[in-house]
């Protein structure tokens, strides 16, 4: 049989003592945690005030403090609470604390398992009677708990006194112990400074800092270069604002770290990274002609940027470093104002090759350059400026080959021969005949598109038989006409070549036309006789020159 069946009161006593011992162990472990935490703060806060511990060092102290408190609570509290002593162990503790039992308790626990004899029942009854009047609370040892509670109380009072003694410095130091980023309390506080910077090689750098609290008369700027050279400079206040200190470093040549010391305080460590400005290693350019020219792309040297208006420029560059952005800039004649910006796009993932296809401004642009920004924000400076010449597309030219005379006499049913020659650098697209019957400049005219057979040649010669009978003319009417050539410029045009000379066809009777033809024939014959007489006179003079002897 078990003790619970034979003597339930004794079993309840054992359970009660066991539970009370566990609670006492937990309470003792918890009482040991505050002293450990106080020791952590007592070490970290003064040390941080004296040497200004970096964040990683404060983190190590925090881990040590929290870890020590957790270990103490585990070792002296939770472990003992988890360890459940047996009935025999509890009985021995009771007999050790209460000698009046004289081995009865342990004997009752052990004999109750062996049988149910008269002697055992008598022993159990006697032990139960003794347990009813015994002070079982004395079995649970709480001396260590009370001792650590006293230690905790003393340390709490000491900590409160130290907190009041430190005054305003206590809270910032306490927060820093918990890794909150707040300045170490000093008489002088560095509330702001320049911090980390990326600088172009050879540029000046102005370092500034602002102080609060007790403002010193002068500060110090301490620098350590990448090569290990340490330097110290005077950090002067700004006359207008004494709480602001500054120092300008001229023509910085290498990276460095620095701190600003003002009074009894100093700034965090600042890092200045010095890099060369981005530059262009290679640039290729290609002219994309306007579509109407039907010309293939043409590579262009940056020293030969004579481009037809309406062209596009395809550029591709390789930079000396990885870039954040690259811009193609078109400049005006003074090379100071930007006419247009075109952003380049990276080629691949290297971020050092960029390209863009840009329209070329048709006016105001006389040069181009590149503006680069590397991945650290360093801008290019003094990039080469390339001369740009935008050549406009000239308008086509046209001239009349026939009729020769500015005025022709025609009959109502005549067919007038009109012959012309038109030229353009990139092709003639259209030729129009403008005309008007009894026309004056203040009235509209009519147009007639001449058939070019679908071609757009650079030079074209055509004849046109103009059937005047379709105009329903009468004698005395005057048909004024002129020609116009149009090119295929769809980019900046079209260009129009208009014939300045106007021609006229006067409608006459057939008799007047015959008289005109006879007069023109007579003029032609007379001209031929003049030519003949001239040739004879020339032959005579040539013969005389041959017969003259040389002197």
Buried (B, 14 or more C-beta within 10 A) or exposed (E): EEBBEBBEBBBEBBEBBBEBBBEBBBBBBBBBBBBBBBBBBBBBBEBBBEEBBEEEBBEEBBEBBEEBBEEBBEEBBBEBBEEEBEBEBBBBBBBEBBEEBEEBBBBBBEBBEEEEEEEBBEBBEEBBEBBEEBEBEEBBEBEBBEEBBEBBEEBEEEBEEBBEEBEEBBEBBBEBBEEEEEBBBBEBBBBEBBBEBBBBBEBEBEBBBBBBBEBBEEBBBBBBBEEEEEEEBEBEBEEEEEBBBBBEBEEBEEBBBBBBBBBEBBBBEBEBBBBEBBBBEEBBBBBBBBEBBEBEEEEBEBEEBEBBBBBBBBBBBBBBBEBBBBBBBBBBEEEEEEBBEBEBEBBEEEBBBBBBBBBBBBEEBBBBBBBBBBBBEBBBEEBEBBEBEBEBBBBBBBBBEEBEEEEBBBBBEBEBEBBBBBBBBBBBBBBBBBBBBEBEEEEEBEEEEBEBEEEBEEEBEBEBEBEBEEBEBEEEBBBBBBBBBBBBBEBBBBBBBBBEEBBBBBBBEEEBBEEBEEEEEEEEEEEEEEEEEEEEEEEEEEEEEEEEEEE
